[in-house]
């Protein structure tokens, strides 16, 4: 029992250091989601952020969010394995930014996963945003990709923790969590 308590204490200390380090991580801007070659070249493990551009004439957060929800949470997408808006994360936004955090995820191959978010059809059973199948919504909006490359043999242990920390920091408006 004492050995477990010692390990628990050491793990807690490591976790505190890890948490402080994660808060200093920065997403690196890659490209807009129209640059498929650039997206395909992101062949690494990591966490990614997809943002949506807010039109310059939009200035009211509540009005923009209402319009966004109406398009995003359209009833025809309900049983299509797509991500929905998250009220608890939306509520954390106090103002409308030029680029709003749309979605945060993790992958062992970031480019491949982001491409799935863009190109998977609504009928696909894989959960994704399925942007292209949202028709005019995808065509009328701009999206951009940012990433944090994470190469680690302990990927399964700590990358989910990085993803969660980034979600808590940026509060993406769409997701499963």
C-alpha positions in Angstrom: 0.0 0.0 0.0 2.8 2.4 0.8 4.4 1.8 -2.6 1.1 2.8 -4.3 0.9 5.9 -2.2 4.5 6.8 -3.1 3.8 6.3 -6.8 0.6 8.3 -6.5 2.5 11.2 -4.9 5.2 11.1 -7.6 2.6 10.9 -10.3 0.8 13.9 -8.8 4.0 15.9 -8.9 4.6 14.9 -12.6 1.0 15.8 -13.4 1.4 19.3 -11.9 4.6 19.9 -14.0 2.8 18.5 -17.1 -0.2 20.8 -16.5 2.1 23.9 -16.3 3.9 22.8 -19.4 0.7 22.3 -21.4 -0.5 25.8 -20.7 2.5 27.1 -22.5 1.9 25.1 -25.7 1.0 27.1 -28.7 -0.9 26.0 -31.9 1.1 26.6 -35.1 -0.9 28.0 -38.0 -0.9 25.7 -41.0 -3.4 26.8 -43.7 -7.0 27.3 -44.6 -9.0 24.2 -45.2 -9.0 24.8 -49.0 -5.3 23.9 -49.1 -5.6 20.2 -49.4 -1.9 19.6 -50.4 -0.8 21.4 -47.2 -3.3 19.5 -45.1 -2.1 16.2 -46.6 1.5 17.0 -45.7 0.6 17.1 -42.0 1.7 13.5 -41.4 2.4 13.6 -37.7 0.7 12.8 -34.3 -0.8 15.7 -32.5 -3.7 17.9 -31.5 -5.4 20.2 -34.0 -7.6 23.2 -33.9 -10.1 24.1 -36.7 -11.3 27.7 -36.6 -14.1 29.4 -38.5 -13.7 33.0 -39.8 -16.3 35.5 -38.6 -17.4 37.9 -41.4 -16.1 41.5 -40.6 -19.6 42.9 -40.6 -20.7 40.5 -37.8 -20.2 42.1 -34.4 -22.8 40.6 -32.1 -21.8 37.3 -30.5 -25.3 36.2 -29.7 -26.7 36.9 -33.1 -23.8 35.2 -34.9 -24.0 32.2 -32.6 -27.8 31.8 -33.2 -27.2 31.9 -36.9 -24.4 29.4 -36.6 -26.4 27.0 -34.5 -29.3 27.1 -36.9 -27.1 26.0 -39.7 -24.8 23.6 -37.8 -27.4 21.8 -35.7 -29.8 21.4 -38.7 -32.1 18.4 -37.9 -31.0 16.6 -41.1 -27.6 16.1 -39.5 -28.9 14.6 -36.2 -28.3 11.0 -37.0 -25.3 11.5 -39.2 -22.4 10.9 -36.8 -21.6 14.6 -36.7 -20.4 16.8 -33.9 -22.9 19.2 -32.4 -22.6 22.6 -30.7 -21.8 22.5 -27.0 -23.7 24.9 -24.9 -21.3 24.9 -22.0 -18.4 25.8 -24.3 -20.4 28.4 -26.2 -21.4 30.1 -22.9 -17.7 30.7 -22.1 -17.3 33.1 -25.0 -17.7 36.7 -24.0 -17.0 38.3 -27.4 -17.0 37.5 -31.0 -13.5 37.0 -32.4 -12.2 37.3 -36.0 -11.6 33.5 -35.9 -13.7 31.5 -33.6 -12.5 28.1 -32.3 -14.7 25.5 -34.0 -13.3 22.1 -33.1 -10.3 20.6 -31.3 -9.2 17.0 -31.9 -6.3 14.6 -31.7 -4.9 12.2 -34.2 -2.0 9.9 -35.0 -2.0 11.4 -38.5 -3.4 15.0 -38.3 -3.7 15.6 -42.0 -5.6 12.4 -42.7 -8.1 13.2 -39.8 -8.6 16.8 -40.9 -9.3 15.6 -44.4 -12.0 13.3 -43.0 -13.6 16.3 -41.3 -13.8 18.0 -44.7 -14.6 15.1 -47.0 -16.5 12.4 -45.2 -20.1 12.2 -46.4 -23.0 12.4 -44.0 -23.8 8.8 -44.5 -20.4 7.7 -43.2 -20.5 6.0 -39.8 -17.3 7.8 -38.6 -17.9 10.8 -36.4 -16.6 14.0 -38.1 -17.7 17.5 -39.0 -18.4 16.4 -42.6 -17.9 20.0 -43.8 -18.2 19.5 -47.6 -21.5 17.7 -47.2 -22.9 20.7 -45.4 -23.3 22.4 -48.8 -23.4 26.1 -48.9 -22.3 26.3 -45.2 -18.8 25.0 -46.2 -18.6 27.1 -49.4 -19.7 30.4 -47.7 -17.3 30.2 -44.7 -13.6 30.1 -44.3 -11.9 27.7 -42.0 -8.3 27.3 -40.9 -6.1 24.7 -39.3 -3.6 25.0 -36.5 -1.7 22.1 -34.9 0.5 21.1 -32.1 2.8 18.3 -33.2 3.3 15.7 -30.4 5.8 12.8 -30.9 5.8 10.6 -27.9 5.9 6.9 -27.1 3.3 7.6 -24.4 0.8 9.2 -26.9 -2.2 7.3 -25.5 -1.5 8.5 -22.0 -0.8 12.2 -22.3 -2.1 13.4 -25.7 -5.8 13.0 -24.5 -4.8 15.2 -21.6 -3.3 17.9 -23.9 -6.5 17.7 -26.0 -8.6 18.2 -22.9 -6.5 21.1 -21.7 -6.7 22.8 -25.1 -10.5 22.4 -25.1 -10.7 24.0 -21.7 -8.5 26.9 -22.8 -10.1 27.6 -26.2 -13.7 26.3 -25.7 -14.4 25.1 -29.3 -18.1 25.6 -30.1 -18.5 22.2 -31.7 -17.5 18.7 -30.5 -18.4 15.5 -28.7 -17.2 16.7 -25.3 
